[in-house]
């Protein structure tokens, strides 16, 4: 035999066949993987399977003890992932990496500040993405937007930040419900994000991703009825009656009723008969147009604690100054 077998094989056997004159005419060489190579080849195969499983979510251990009388609502106002702002023009730099960093930092602070409530509620109030697609314009008005990087990259960053928020809240609460509210900037892509999250957590019984197609969300906890809407389709003074109409049984069973809204990027809170309507700030910086039009507001994220019997009892804030060291 003069031709060696290729690595990682070794010769298992050789069969030679002869002609009528007794001289060798041909030869069969049988091979197998060498004993020393078997484990290495198996390990490479296992590594390949691990690559295929990349992104599969690891379960998060539930907290040992939770207060069944409490709900912690993490209100995320208009994140605008993908918005680009040049500090020399607007007063603060903002891009995709900054949006992700600030969101995760705010979630860390608020989860650490939250009691171990049985219920966690993540309320993303709309405009998760600054642009709905790669045209980089608002879907309805066609306004040109200041955007940072590619749309697919923006979606990936927003998804990663939400997964981070879900994992962190799972460490503090027995159950976590997630609302991705459609906004005027992302009416289609927000639904896609919600469906991706639903698929990612389909085997996690502690997580509920609300993929309902309606633009209004409702959650009753004890004597509280909590609702959310981006705030672009209906005036604030119409929301209490809409709540009573759409959820008559929950309205009758509750005493404390709340609407959480975004869209305007500043604090706006008004009490109507039977219901409080509130708009929340965002952590995103102003873009060039809003800066030139004179819009100014603080930047933060809010945690609201609800008691089963007494409604809202406590609040915590993650202000931009806490996250950056610079007041906005």
C-alpha positions in Angstrom: 0.0 0.0 0.0 1.5 3.3 -1.1 -1.4 5.8 -0.7 -2.1 7.0 2.8 -5.7 7.6 4.0 -6.6 11.2 4.8 -6.7 12.4 8.4 -8.5 11.8 10.8 -8.9 8.3 9.4 -6.5 5.3 9.9 -6.2 2.1 7.9 -8.7 -0.6 9.1 -7.7 -3.3 6.5 -6.3 -3.9 3.0 -7.7 -6.3 0.4 -5.6 -7.1 -2.7 -6.9 -8.9 -5.7 -4.6 -10.7 -8.2 -4.6 -11.6 -11.9 -4.2 -15.0 -13.5 -0.5 -14.6 -13.5 -0.5 -14.2 -9.7 0.6 -10.5 -9.7 -1.5 -7.8 -7.8 -4.1 -6.1 -10.1 -5.8 -3.9 -7.6 -6.3 -3.1 -3.9 -9.1 -2.0 -1.6 -8.1 0.0 1.5 -10.6 0.1 4.3 -10.4 3.0 6.9 -11.9 4.2 10.1 -11.6 7.2 12.4 -8.6 6.8 14.6 -9.2 6.2 18.3 -7.6 9.4 19.3 -9.7 11.4 16.8 -13.1 10.1 17.7 -13.7 12.5 20.7 -12.4 15.5 18.7 -14.8 14.8 15.8 -17.7 14.3 18.2 -16.9 17.5 20.0 -16.9 19.4 16.7 -20.3 18.0 16.0 -21.6 19.0 19.4 -20.2 22.5 18.9 -22.1 22.7 15.6 -25.3 21.9 17.4 -24.6 24.6 20.0 -24.2 27.1 17.2 -27.6 26.1 15.8 -29.1 26.7 19.2 -27.5 30.1 19.7 -30.1 32.5 21.0 -32.3 29.9 22.8 -33.3 31.6 26.0 -32.0 30.2 29.3 -34.6 30.0 32.1 -34.3 32.6 34.8 -34.7 31.4 38.4 -37.9 32.7 40.0 -37.5 34.8 43.2 -37.8 32.7 46.4 -40.6 34.9 47.9 -42.9 37.5 46.3 -45.6 39.8 47.7 -48.9 38.7 46.1 -50.5 42.1 46.9 -48.1 44.1 44.7 -47.6 44.8 41.0 -44.6 46.6 39.6 -45.2 48.5 36.4 -42.1 49.5 34.4 -43.3 52.3 32.2 -41.0 52.8 29.2 -41.9 56.0 27.4 -41.2 56.1 23.6 -37.7 54.6 23.3 -37.2 55.6 19.7 -34.5 53.0 18.9 -32.8 54.2 15.7 -33.2 58.0 16.4 -30.0 59.9 15.6 -29.2 63.2 17.3 -26.1 65.3 17.0 -25.3 67.0 20.2 -23.9 70.2 18.7 -27.2 70.7 17.0 -29.6 69.4 19.6 -27.8 69.6 22.9 -27.3 65.8 23.4 -25.8 63.0 21.4 -28.0 60.0 20.8 -27.7 56.9 18.6 -28.5 53.2 18.6 -25.8 52.2 21.1 -26.8 55.0 23.5 -30.5 54.0 23.3 -29.6 50.4 24.3 -27.2 51.5 27.0 -29.7 53.9 28.6 -32.6 51.4 28.4 -30.6 48.7 30.1 -29.2 51.0 32.7 -32.7 52.3 33.6 -34.1 48.8 33.8 -31.3 47.8 36.1 -31.9 50.7 38.5 -35.7 50.2 38.6 -35.6 46.4 39.0 -33.1 46.9 41.9 -35.5 49.5 43.4 -38.6 47.4 43.0 -40.1 45.2 45.7 -40.4 41.5 44.9 -43.9 41.8 43.6 -45.6 38.7 42.3 -46.7 40.6 39.1 -44.4 42.5 36.8 -45.8 44.6 34.0 -43.5 46.0 31.3 -45.4 48.8 29.5 -43.6 50.0 26.3 -45.7 53.0 25.4 -45.1 53.0 21.6 -42.5 54.3 19.2 -40.2 51.5 20.2 -38.5 52.1 16.8 -38.0 55.6 15.4 -38.7 54.4 11.9 -41.1 51.7 10.8 -39.0 50.6 7.9 -35.9 51.5 5.8 -37.7 54.4 4.1 -36.9 56.4 7.3 -40.2 58.3 7.2 -43.2 58.3 9.4 -45.8 55.9 7.9 -48.8 58.3 7.9 -47.3 61.8 7.4 -44.2 60.9 5.4 -42.0 63.1 7.6 -38.3 62.5 7.0 -36.6 61.1 10.1 -33.0 61.5 11.5 -32.0 57.8 11.8 -29.0 55.9 12.9 -27.8 52.8 11.0 -29.7 50.0 9.2 -33.3 49.1 10.1 -32.5 45.4 10.7 -29.8 46.4 13.1 -32.2 48.8 14.9 -34.8 46.0 15.3 -32.1 43.6 16.7 -31.0 46.2 19.2 -34.5 46.9 20.4 -35.3 43.2 20.7 -32.1 42.6 22.7 -32.9 45.5 25.1 -36.5 44.1 25.6 -35.1 40.6 26.2 -32.7 42.1 28.8 -35.6 43.9 30.5 -37.7 40.7 30.6 -34.8 38.7 32.1 -34.1 41.3 34.7 -37.8 41.5 35.8 -38.1 37.7 35.8 -35.4 37.7 38.5 -37.7 39.9 40.7 -41.2 38.8 39.9 -43.0 35.5 39.6 -44.9 36.6 36.5 -44.1 39.2 33.9 -46.5 40.6 31.3 -45.1 42.6 28.4 -47.0 45.2 26.3 -45.5 46.5 23.1 -47.9 49.4 22.2 -48.0 50.4 18.6 -47.0 54.1 18.0 -47.3 56.5 15.1 -43.6 55.8 14.2 -43.8 52.0 14.3 -47.3 50.7 13.7 -46.1 47.6 11.8 -42.7 46.9 13.2 -43.9 47.0 16.7 -46.3 44.1 15.9 -43.4 42.1 14.5 -41.3 42.7 17.6 -44.1 41.5 19.8 -44.5 38.3 17.7 -40.8 37.6 17.8 -40.9 37.9 21.6 -43.9 35.7 21.8 -42.0 33.0 19.9 -38.9 33.4 22.0 -40.8 32.9 25.3 -43.4 30.4 24.2 -41.9 27.8 26.5 -41.6 30.2 29.5 -44.8 30.0 31.5 -43.8 32.9 33.6 -43.9 35.4 30.7 -46.9 36.6 28.8 -46.3 38.7 25.6 -49.5 40.5 24.7 -49.7 40.3 20.9 -53.3 41.5 20.7 -53.8 43.7 17.6 -55.8 46.4 19.3 -54.1 49.7 20.1 -55.4 49.8 23.7 -54.1 47.5 26.4 -55.9 46.6 29.7 -54.8 44.8 32.9 -56.8 44.5 36.1 -55.0 43.9 39.3 -57.2 43.8 42.4 -59.1 47.1 42.6 -56.9 48.7 39.9 -57.5 48.9 36.2 -54.3 49.8 34.3 -54.6 50.7 30.6 -52.1 51.9 28.0 -52.3 53.7 24.6 -49.6 55.5 22.7 -51.7 58.7 22.7 -51.8 59.7 19.0 -55.2 58.4 18.0 -57.5 59.8 20.7 -57.7 62.8 22.9 -57.0 62.3 26.7 -60.4 63.4 27.8 -62.0 60.6 25.7 -60.0 57.8 27.3 -62.0 57.3 30.5 -65.3 56.8 28.7 -63.5 54.4 26.2 -62.2 52.4 29.2 -65.7 52.1 30.7 -67.1 51.1 27.3 -64.5 48.6 26.3 -64.0 47.0 29.8 -67.4 47.5 31.6 -66.9 44.5 34.0 -63.3 45.6 34.9 -64.5 49.2 35.4 -67.2 48.1 37.8 -64.8 45.9 39.7 -62.1 48.5 40.1 -61.8 51.7 42.1 -58.4 53.0 40.9 -58.2 53.4 37.1 -55.2 54.6 35.1 -54.3 55.4 31.6 -50.5 55.4 30.7 -49.7 57.2 27.4 -46.6 58.4 25.5 -46.3 60.4 22.3 -45.9 63.9 23.7 -42.6 63.1 25.5 -43.4 65.2 28.6 -45.2 64.8 31.9 -48.9 65.5 31.5 -51.3 64.2 34.2 -55.0 64.9 34.6 -57.6 63.4 36.8 -61.0 62.8 35.3 -64.1 61.5 37.1 -63.1 57.9 37.9 -59.8 57.8 36.0 -56.4 59.4 35.8 -54.7 59.9 32.4 -51.0 60.4 32.4 -48.3 60.9 29.7 -44.7 59.9 30.4 -41.3 61.1 29.3 -38.8 59.3 27.2 -35.1 58.6 27.6 -34.4 59.5 24.0 -32.9 62.8 23.1 -34.6 65.4 20.9 -34.0 65.2 17.2 -33.2 68.3 15.1 -36.8 69.1 14.2 -38.1 69.0 17.7 -35.2 71.0 18.9 -35.8 73.7 16.3 -39.5 73.8 17.2 -38.7 74.6 20.9 -39.8 71.3 22.4 -38.1 70.8 25.8 -38.7 68.1 28.5 -36.9 66.0 31.0 -35.8 62.4 30.3 -36.5 59.4 32.5 -38.1 56.0 33.0 -40.7 55.3 35.7 -41.5 52.4 38.0 -45.0 52.4 39.6 -45.9 50.1 42.4 -49.6 49.1 42.7 -51.3 47.5 45.8 -54.1 45.0 45.2 -56.4 47.0 47.6 -55.0 50.5 47.5 -54.0 51.2 43.9 -50.8 53.1 43.2 -48.7 53.4 46.4 -45.2 54.3 45.3 -43.0 55.5 42.4 -39.3 55.3 41.4 -37.5 57.2 38.7 -34.5 56.5 36.6 -33.5 60.0 35.5 -31.1 60.7 32.7 -28.7 62.4 35.2 -28.6 59.2 37.2 -27.7 57.2 34.1 -25.2 59.6 32.5 -24.0 61.9 35.3 -25.2 64.9 33.2 -28.5 66.7 33.8 -30.6 67.1 30.7 
